[in-house]
Amino acid sequence: MKELNLAIEMLLIYLQGVWLRRRYIVITAWVICPIGWLVVFNMPPTYEANTKLYVETRSILDPALQGLTIRTNPDEEIQLMARTLLSRPNLEKIAMATDLDVTVSDRQSYENLIDGLQKNIKLSSAGRENIYVISYTNASPQLAKRLVQETLNIFVESRVGNAAADNKKTAEFLDSQIKEYESRLEAAEARLSEFKKNELLTGPTADTGFYARIEAEKQRLEEAQLQMRELEGQLASARRQLEGEDPVMFDYSTGAPAGFSSQYDERIRALQNQMDALLIRYTEAHPDVVETKKLIETLKELRNADIAQLEQVAASSPGTASSLNQNQVYQELKLNVARLENEMASVSVRVRNYSEKLAQLESQRNTIPDIEAKFTGLNRDYEITKAKYEELLSRREAIDLSQKADESQQDVQFKIIEPPHVPMKPSGPPRVLFYTLVLFGGIAAGVFMAFARSQLQPVVTSALQLKTISDFPVFGLVSHTQKATLLRQNKKHLVYFLALSGMLLFSYCLLVTNEMVFGFTAKQLLGRLL
């Protein structure tokens, strides 16, 4: 507690020393404040031009084109544009568009100009997503408005230009890749076609494998051999039956075979009808067609032989030609033997054909796996190249559709909420704040000067202060003999201090009132006075 009381007493001593040197507060304030106020009063007015822009990134085309086009995230793209708006190339474009570049004469001035633009152009969010405010402050309202307008134009046009440039580069790259893959696809198709022409005919087909073909040919050969053995048995039996029958039965009353003409003609007509029906369903190389044709030829030969025999009989013995009669059983057995012989010949041809094919396939058993492997490799390369080619074509179509969507201006729309404008009254500088800062700065400097003076030349006002600054013991206090005179001087000094302080505050109030009510600048005030 004792230390706290001591600290409070020391603080009061410091304050009393400052108060005794209060004239330095007024003098310092009157030196600093008028100079500072004059500087602030002479500051040229500045005008802040601004514009408000809303970027609409949601479009009705997005759900309709989903999966059909290659779309970037428009929100991220707009944010990137906002971050790169004040890049050096854009600032140089703004300086050229507003003719600011012609106002500088050297490189250093130009660099300072670009730095000033980067510092003074403000791009900020208005509190809602995709709403941006562009502002710029300058002493010339027309220049500030033009600069904000050019910044807005670059912000809007940069998105369209970047999108068009990106789409063009992507399309050019895809076109080059499509041409390359198209040539590769044509080469792969040529190799595959040439391989099919030269080697695939002796190798596997498209739907069966080589070993399956061997098994199928073996099965066909076994079936044909079994059928041939069956026909051999039937043919041997038919020949034995034929040997036990007489070929002709004579009618001794007429001397001619009975029913000769109608028998062969009817059979030939029936077989020809059967031939026509078979040719509708099969080719001439079909075994049934070949067999029927041979049977018809056999019947015709028999008919011709019988006719020749009858003619011979009639020529040699006209009286006995009518008594000649054929054995019908013998003729049927002979036809059956002829039919079986034809079938036997047909089956023999099939057996030889199947045997040759099987021998050829067996001879190719060691070469076909290599052909299959080569065909698989060629087909795999062709399919991969074809898949890549079709994918590139689909992506090219997606890029074209995206470019058309961009050109329709439906994906991202820029809506200017507030066009660039400049208020009638200047927006700066904040003179009231500067006046206040100058006032408090002058007072603070005065207090510091008074405190420093009181410390350099202290005035002892209490026993505690004397005891603190010296080593002598204090035995008591003695009053001044001219106390009344000192009090009158102190009152007079106080009046001077209050008067000067009041004048300083009054000057501050005049400046603040002018700024808040009239808004006269130094140039306007001089114009009115003159």
Salt bridges, closest charged atoms under 4 A:
GLU56 OE2 - ARG58 NE 3.55
ASP62 OD1 - ARG71 NH2 3.82
GLU77 OE2 - ARG159 NE 3.41
GLU92 OE2 - ARG88 NE 3.16
ASP99 OD2 - ARG146 NH2 3.84
GLU111 OE2 - ARG88 NH2 2.75
GLU111 OE2 - ARG107 NH2 3.01
ASP175 OD1 - ARG396 NE 2.76
GLU217 OE2 - ARG220 NH1 2.83
ASP265 OD1 - ARG303 NE 2.67
GLU266 OE1 - ARG269 NH2 2.87
ASP288 OD2 - HIS286 ND1 3.86
GLU332 OE2 - ARG267 NH2 3.98
GLU341 OE2 - ARG239 NH2 2.91
GLU343 OE2 - ARG339 NH1 2.89
GLU362 OE1 - ARG365 NH2 2.97
GLU391 OE2 - ARG395 NE 3.45
ASP400 OD1 - ARG396 NH1 1.90
ASP406 OD1 - ARG71 NH1 3.59
ASP411 OD2 - ARG71 NH2 3.92
ASP411 OD2 - ARG159 NH2 3.10
GLU515 OE2 - ARG431 NH1 3.69
